[in-house]
């Protein structure tokens, strides 16, 4: 029961909204450091999102690829039905988790890319305005 409660607390709606709130808070704090320089206000939080999105994508891809390596360590014989069932369940769980990671990482990479592009546009616009 305790483990089930801890897993629910760590992955439930409260945990997700808390993680989102902390992300927004720390992103605003990072942007506030660069307030006089608007290009950097946009660029550094966006670059952080982009890099962490790429890391999350790498984790998702490596997780889904490593499952085939586990099969030889888990199953000693090819005729073991319980081992095959375990591998099928494991593949389903890992593919579901990896797909969620891929979806999240692509969204984070997209947000970071848009922010970096926006910072470049702001930089170009501010150079033209000052000339």
C-alpha positions as CSV (number, residue, x, y, z in Angstrom):
1,X,0.0,0.0,0.0
2,X,2.8,2.4,0.9
3,X,4.6,1.8,-2.4
4,X,1.3,2.3,-4.3
5,X,0.6,5.5,-2.5
6,X,4.1,6.8,-3.2
7,X,3.8,6.0,-6.9
8,X,0.5,7.7,-7.1
9,X,1.8,10.8,-5.3
10,X,4.9,10.9,-7.5
11,X,2.9,10.6,-10.8
12,X,-0.5,12.0,-9.9
13,X,-2.0,15.3,-10.9
14,X,-0.6,17.1,-7.9
15,X,2.9,16.1,-8.8
16,X,2.4,17.0,-12.5
17,X,1.0,20.5,-11.6
18,X,3.8,21.0,-9.1
19,X,6.4,20.2,-11.7
20,X,4.8,22.5,-14.2
21,X,4.6,25.3,-11.6
22,X,8.3,24.9,-10.6
23,X,9.3,24.9,-14.3
24,X,7.4,28.2,-14.9
25,X,8.8,29.7,-11.7
26,X,12.4,28.8,-12.5
27,X,12.0,29.9,-16.2
28,X,10.7,33.3,-15.0
29,X,13.6,33.6,-12.5
30,X,16.1,32.8,-15.3
31,X,14.5,35.4,-17.6
32,X,14.5,38.0,-14.8
33,X,18.3,37.8,-14.5
34,X,18.6,39.2,-18.0
35,X,15.8,41.8,-17.9
36,X,17.5,44.7,-19.5
37,X,18.6,42.6,-22.5
38,X,15.5,41.3,-24.1
39,X,17.3,38.9,-26.5
40,X,18.8,37.1,-23.6
41,X,15.5,37.1,-21.6
42,X,14.1,35.0,-24.4
43,X,17.2,33.1,-25.5
44,X,18.5,31.5,-22.4
45,X,15.3,29.9,-21.1
46,X,14.6,28.7,-24.7
47,X,18.0,27.3,-25.0
48,X,17.6,25.5,-21.7
49,X,14.3,24.0,-22.9
50,X,15.9,22.9,-26.2
51,X,18.8,21.2,-24.6
52,X,16.8,19.4,-21.9
53,X,14.3,18.4,-24.6
54,X,17.1,16.8,-26.6
55,X,18.3,15.0,-23.4
56,X,14.8,13.7,-22.8
57,X,14.5,12.5,-26.4
58,X,17.8,10.7,-26.0
59,X,16.6,9.0,-22.8
60,X,13.4,7.9,-24.6
61,X,15.1,6.5,-27.6
62,X,17.8,4.7,-25.6
63,X,15.1,3.2,-23.2
64,X,13.2,1.7,-26.1
65,X,16.3,0.4,-27.8
66,X,17.8,-1.3,-24.8
67,X,14.9,-3.7,-24.2
68,X,16.1,-6.1,-26.8
69,X,19.4,-6.4,-24.9
70,X,17.6,-7.4,-21.7
71,X,15.9,-10.4,-23.3
72,X,19.0,-12.6,-23.3
73,X,19.7,-11.7,-19.7
74,X,16.1,-12.5,-18.6
75,X,15.3,-15.6,-20.6
76,X,17.7,-18.5,-20.3
77,X,15.8,-20.8,-22.7
78,X,13.8,-20.0,-25.8
79,X,10.9,-22.3,-24.9
80,X,10.1,-20.7,-21.5
81,X,6.5,-19.3,-21.8
82,X,6.6,-17.3,-18.6
83,X,9.8,-15.6,-19.8
84,X,8.2,-14.7,-23.1
85,X,5.1,-13.3,-21.3
86,X,7.4,-11.2,-19.0
87,X,9.2,-9.9,-22.1
88,X,5.9,-9.0,-23.8
89,X,4.6,-7.2,-20.8
90,X,8.0,-5.4,-20.4
91,X,8.0,-4.3,-24.1
92,X,4.5,-2.9,-23.7
93,X,5.3,-1.0,-20.6
94,X,8.6,0.3,-22.0
95,X,7.1,1.3,-25.3
96,X,4.3,3.2,-23.5
97,X,6.7,5.0,-21.3
98,X,9.0,5.8,-24.2
99,X,6.2,7.2,-26.3
100,X,5.2,9.5,-23.5
101,X,8.8,10.7,-23.2
102,X,9.1,11.2,-26.9
103,X,5.8,13.3,-27.0
104,X,7.0,15.4,-24.1
105,X,10.5,15.9,-25.4
106,X,9.2,16.9,-28.9
107,X,7.0,19.5,-27.3
108,X,9.8,20.9,-25.2
109,X,12.1,21.0,-28.2
110,X,9.5,22.8,-30.2
111,X,9.0,25.4,-27.4
112,X,12.8,25.9,-27.2
113,X,13.1,26.2,-30.9
114,X,10.4,28.8,-31.2
115,X,11.9,30.8,-28.3
116,X,15.4,30.7,-29.9
117,X,13.9,31.9,-33.2
118,X,12.0,34.6,-31.4
119,X,15.2,35.8,-29.7
120,X,17.0,36.0,-33.1
121,X,14.1,38.1,-34.4
122,X,14.1,40.4,-31.4
123,X,17.8,40.8,-31.8
124,X,17.5,41.7,-35.5
125,X,14.6,44.1,-34.8
126,X,16.5,45.9,-31.9
127,X,19.6,46.4,-34.1
128,X,17.5,47.9,-36.9
129,X,15.7,50.2,-34.5
130,X,18.9,51.4,-32.9
131,X,20.5,52.2,-36.3
